[in-house]
Structures are given as structure tokens and as C-alpha cells.
Amino acid sequence: MILNALCDYYDALARRGEVTPPGWNVAKVSFALDLDEQGTLCGIIPLKVKPEGGVREIPQSLQVPEQVKRASGIAANFLCENSAYFLGIDDKGKPERSRQCFDAAKICTGAS
């Protein structure tokens, strides 16, 4: 009985957007990639927003597929990642690491 009540309470919170559904979490997202049906990059969509009374734009907090925890290793997240993983580029001056990240993201998404 208590377990059913807890499940019902969780479902109510999820419907109101106060908790994420199982397998999802909230992440700060700055950009989205616009792809065509063949997977060709058509554009980059800025998603940053200016908070009320704020001076500069900040990333949006969006629900995304649950993300892996990483400190320094290479582990790709499904559908939500940085440019090193999805585009194979970054501003850190480490092209070999960017390549490894890009390859890890291909494996994660099942791309060849």
C-alpha cells in the first residue's frame, strides 16, 4: 500500500515536471544540431536563454536521456553531448582526444 502511494506520488510529480522520468535527467543545453533525414548537418540552433533581469544568456535546462558520469575518461552520452563527441572538434587543442570522443559517440549511437 505504501509502495503504491509512493509510485502514485512520483507519477504525479513527473506529470508536473518536478522530477524526471526513469532513464532521464536534466542537463544544461546550449545548442542543438539540425540534421536532415540522411544525417547531414543543416545548421546549429542556439538554445541559450536570457533569464529575467539577467545580462547574459545561459544554457537551457532540458530533460535528456540519462547521462553517464565521467571525471576525465571518454564516455559518450546518447543524444546530448559536447562538440568533441558530436562534431570531433573542440577548443582545447587536443585533436587526438577529440577524435577518440567522436569515435565513442559513433559507437554510443550505433553510427558507422
SULDA-V720606 format. One record per residue. N is the residue number from 0. RES is the residue in one letter. SS is DSSP state (H for helix, E for strand, C for the rest). PHI is phi as a letter, one per 30 degrees, with the letter a starting at -180 (999 if undefined). D_LAST is the distance of its C-alpha to the last C-alpha in whole Angstrom. Layout:
n;res;ss;phi;d_last
N;RES;SS;PHI;D_LAST
N;RES;SS;PHI;D_LAST
This chain:
n;res;ss;phi;d_last
0;M;C;999;48
1;I;H;d;47
2;L;H;d;44
3;N;H;d;44
4;A;H;d;45
5;L;H;d;43
6;C;H;d;40
7;D;H;d;42
8;Y;H;d;42
9;Y;H;d;39
10;D;H;d;38
11;A;H;d;40
12;L;H;d;39
13;A;H;d;35
14;R;H;d;37
15;R;C;d;39
16;G;C;i;36
17;E;C;d;37
18;V;C;b;35
19;T;C;d;31
20;P;C;d;30
21;P;C;e;29
22;G;C;i;25
23;W;E;b;25
24;N;E;a;27
25;V;E;c;28
26;A;E;b;27
27;K;E;d;28
28;V;E;b;25
29;S;C;c;26
30;F;E;b;24
31;A;E;b;21
32;L;E;c;19
33;D;E;c;19
34;L;E;c;16
35;D;C;d;17
36;E;C;d;16
37;Q;C;c;13
38;G;C;i;12
39;T;C;d;14
40;L;E;d;16
41;C;E;c;20
42;G;E;l;21
43;I;E;c;22
44;I;E;c;25
45;P;E;d;27
46;L;C;c;28
47;K;C;d;31
48;V;E;b;34
49;K;E;c;38
50;P;C;d;40
51;E;C;e;43
52;G;C;i;45
53;G;C;d;43
54;V;C;c;42
55;R;C;c;39
56;E;E;d;35
57;I;E;b;34
58;P;C;d;30
59;Q;E;d;30
60;S;E;c;30
61;L;E;b;28
62;Q;E;d;27
63;V;E;b;23
64;P;E;e;21
65;E;C;e;23
66;Q;C;c;22
67;V;C;d;22
68;K;C;c;24
69;R;C;b;24
70;A;C;c;27
71;S;C;b;25
72;G;C;d;22
73;I;C;c;18
74;A;C;a;17
75;A;C;d;15
76;N;C;c;16
77;F;C;d;15
78;L;C;i;16
79;C;C;b;18
80;E;C;a;18
81;N;C;d;19
82;S;H;d;18
83;A;H;d;17
84;Y;H;d;14
85;F;H;d;13
86;L;C;c;14
87;G;C;i;14
88;I;C;b;18
89;D;C;a;21
90;D;C;c;25
91;K;C;c;26
92;G;C;i;25
93;K;C;b;23
94;P;H;d;20
95;E;H;d;19
96;R;H;d;19
97;S;H;d;17
98;R;H;d;14
99;Q;H;d;14
100;C;H;d;14
101;F;H;d;11
102;D;H;d;9
103;A;H;d;11
104;A;H;d;10
105;K;H;d;6
106;I;H;d;8
107;C;H;d;10
108;T;H;c;9
109;G;C;i;7
110;A;C;d;4
111;S;C;c;0
